[in-house]
Amino acid sequence: MNTKNALRAEPEFPSESTASDSQSSPGIPVSRGIPVSKGISASGNYTIPRVLWTTEDIARKVQESKVVVFAKGTRDCPRCGFSEELMSAVEAFGMPYQVVDVSQERSIVPALKAYAGSNYLPLVFVNGKLASTWQTQSDVLQSGELRSQIERAFTK
């Protein structure tokens, strides 16, 4: 194993500490106050630290953007037909929006479920409120309700 790239016991970033130094669980590394997960890839190389999402992180993300889509995949590479349909529709509205790819971090879905009360993806938040889930997606797209909510968000 290449020890140069191996997982190191000491903090990776100057602002990083362990949770025993903060309010979190003992031994869990934190960076800028957010718990992170580290690991070793199958090749034995150090992997990039991952942020462990909480309901507070979901709330912050939802509040910082007028439109946020939590979906499987990205705009360029959706990983689910429902996510692709929704992102294509929102893109066609011509308004800026953010996409959070839930497949990039396992902790997003449980935090999202706790925050929104639904884990049926994709989820769309407009002005901090849940506007659509997988279960309502077809109805809000066909009725024009999602489009009008997004347009209202940008006219305020």
Secondary structure, 3 states (H helix, E strand, C coil): CCCCCCCCCCCCCCCEEEHHHCCCCCCCEEECCEEEECCECCCCCECCCEECCCHHHHHHHHHHCCEEEEECECCCCECCHHHHHHHHHHHHHCCCCEEEEHHHCCCHHHHHHHHHCCCCCCEEEECCEEEECHHHHHHHHHHCHHHHHHHHHHHC
